Amino acid sequence: MFTQPIPTLRRDGDALAILDQTLLPWRSEIRRLTTAAGVAEAIRSMQVRGAPLIGATAAYGVALALATEGADDAVLERTIALLGATRPTAVNLHWALARMARVLSPLPPIARAEAAWREAAAIVDDDAATCDAIARHGLALLEARLVARGEGRPLRIMTHCNAGWLATCGAGTALAPVYAAQAAGHAVEVLVSETRPRNQGLLTAWELREAGVPHVLIADNAAGLLLARGEVDLVITGADRIAANGDVANKVGTCLKALAAHAAGVPFYVAAPHSTLDFDCASGASIPIEDRGADELCRIRGTDEADRIATLRLAPADTRVANPAFDVTPAALVSAIVTERGVAAPGELDRLYPERQR
């Protein structure tokens, strides 16, 4: 089983310790959260990010509230509502909160706090095991592509946003097969899309550098050219929600890569755990898309010549901004979806999850 170099979250007594991802890739700092409101703000501000990790963090937020604020019905309901309102698109958040409510609601208040800590820990363990299974199934796809293309140069994999161990409680989703390929001795190279406006591609580059995986950082807008020139063997991304028909919501810019991959005849894969599948959502048209503030687009964070983290303004303060955080890739553009149960065409997820059907 993959062991995270730095735990993305862990229990710290009656508190929660998280890796503050807003400081990456320049600083690696642990932040201690002591209230459910603090957990909600950490999710909202993207100190915690990545759909599976958001869900696990919210579960721990429920446990934290019950341990520090009381465990009656009012606290439980208020905390679930507070955490559920933080990020509308990532269905893992609502899946984890529903699981916590299902386990805790029937219990007497005196038994809820410890049960909540146990269930949150179980969600973390479940996600880690799920990531390992995605790695195995995804590795088979990568190896098949290697055979089809032939040896002679590294397998070139394009990805978007960050779907590695920073976004989960284990090895990651989209990056898990890459780590598995490296461990199996295959030569790989990752083309890392920068992923404006939050630049989560920098987190992918940081992860890959730490793991010794060859990679190249590219501007988002370079993806179409590289795909058209035959410089990419496959594209693989994570997801924040997958509808019953296989439409995929992921970080904005994903759909453009899927369109370019389709035009170039390059496979486009999505890797996601069971908690990202939303069989109650018929299609991508029903997925809520989070709109975020103008500052994400009009400002950019980096380091200055003295290695101090600084924020620069890119556009005047009165600039009108639209900042949708996600887009929806139609199922027709997705070659296959990799889950912990195996690989399926977008419209055949019911084959892997018959018990989840509406």
Summary of the structure (lengths in Angstrom):
residues: 358
radius of gyration: 19.9
end to end distance: 33.1
largest distance: 63.0
contacts: 1293
relative contact order: 0.12
helix: 44%
strand: 18%
